């Protein structure tokens, strides 16, 4: 499945719950990013910023166990034979801003 209408990333109803936690880290998240967009995700500690980045880069649930539900649609297929298809670039830059 691919992102529709020129969008590079479409997230629909994303929910992520880590083991042994009562509340989800992400709940009912919807997001659309057009091709070439630069996105900044800001929020309070515990708001789910790192979890979103981990879900988008497939760290969760591939390397960090969690129950993930919803759809993440990318302009290139997730099930490609290459782990990171040629020409596709992702970056996550965690940091503190005062």
Secondary structure as a PSIPRED ss2 file (coil, helix, strand):
# PSIPRED VFORMAT (PSIPRED V4.0)

   1 X C   1.000  0.000  0.000
   2 X E   0.000  0.000  1.000
   3 X C   1.000  0.000  0.000
   4 X C   1.000  0.000  0.000
   5 X C   1.000  0.000  0.000
   6 X C   1.000  0.000  0.000
   7 X E   0.000  0.000  1.000
   8 X E   0.000  0.000  1.000
   9 X E   0.000  0.000  1.000
  10 X E   0.000  0.000  1.000
  11 X E   0.000  0.000  1.000
  12 X E   0.000  0.000  1.000
  13 X E   0.000  0.000  1.000
  14 X E   0.000  0.000  1.000
  15 X E   0.000  0.000  1.000
  16 X E   0.000  0.000  1.000
  17 X E   0.000  0.000  1.000
  18 X E   0.000  0.000  1.000
  19 X C   1.000  0.000  0.000
  20 X C   1.000  0.000  0.000
  21 X C   1.000  0.000  0.000
  22 X C   1.000  0.000  0.000
  23 X C   1.000  0.000  0.000
  24 X C   1.000  0.000  0.000
  25 X C   1.000  0.000  0.000
  26 X E   0.000  0.000  1.000
  27 X E   0.000  0.000  1.000
  28 X E   0.000  0.000  1.000
  29 X E   0.000  0.000  1.000
  30 X E   0.000  0.000  1.000
  31 X E   0.000  0.000  1.000
  32 X E   0.000  0.000  1.000
  33 X E   0.000  0.000  1.000
  34 X E   0.000  0.000  1.000
  35 X C   1.000  0.000  0.000
  36 X C   1.000  0.000  0.000
  37 X C   1.000  0.000  0.000
  38 X C   1.000  0.000  0.000
  39 X C   1.000  0.000  0.000
  40 X C   1.000  0.000  0.000
  41 X C   1.000  0.000  0.000
  42 X C   1.000  0.000  0.000
  43 X C   1.000  0.000  0.000
  44 X C   1.000  0.000  0.000
  45 X C   1.000  0.000  0.000
  46 X C   1.000  0.000  0.000
  47 X C   1.000  0.000  0.000
  48 X C   1.000  0.000  0.000
  49 X H   0.000  1.000  0.000
  50 X H   0.000  1.000  0.000
  51 X H   0.000  1.000  0.000
  52 X H   0.000  1.000  0.000
  53 X H   0.000  1.000  0.000
  54 X H   0.000  1.000  0.000
  55 X H   0.000  1.000  0.000
  56 X H   0.000  1.000  0.000
  57 X C   1.000  0.000  0.000
  58 X C   1.000  0.000  0.000
  59 X H   0.000  1.000  0.000
  60 X H   0.000  1.000  0.000
  61 X H   0.000  1.000  0.000
  62 X H   0.000  1.000  0.000
  63 X C   1.000  0.000  0.000
  64 X E   0.000  0.000  1.000
  65 X C   1.000  0.000  0.000
  66 X E   0.000  0.000  1.000
  67 X E   0.000  0.000  1.000
  68 X E   0.000  0.000  1.000
  69 X E   0.000  0.000  1.000
  70 X E   0.000  0.000  1.000
  71 X E   0.000  0.000  1.000
  72 X E   0.000  0.000  1.000
  73 X E   0.000  0.000  1.000
  74 X E   0.000  0.000  1.000
  75 X C   1.000  0.000  0.000
  76 X C   1.000  0.000  0.000
  77 X C   1.000  0.000  0.000
  78 X C   1.000  0.000  0.000
  79 X C   1.000  0.000  0.000
  80 X C   1.000  0.000  0.000
  81 X C   1.000  0.000  0.000
  82 X C   1.000  0.000  0.000
  83 X C   1.000  0.000  0.000
  84 X C   1.000  0.000  0.000
  85 X C   1.000  0.000  0.000
  86 X C   1.000  0.000  0.000
  87 X C   1.000  0.000  0.000
  88 X C   1.000  0.000  0.000
  89 X C   1.000  0.000  0.000
  90 X C   1.000  0.000  0.000
  91 X C   1.000  0.000  0.000
  92 X C   1.000  0.000  0.000
  93 X C   1.000  0.000  0.000
  94 X C   1.000  0.000  0.000
  95 X C   1.000  0.000  0.000
  96 X C   1.000  0.000  0.000
  97 X C   1.000  0.000  0.000
  98 X C   1.000  0.000  0.000
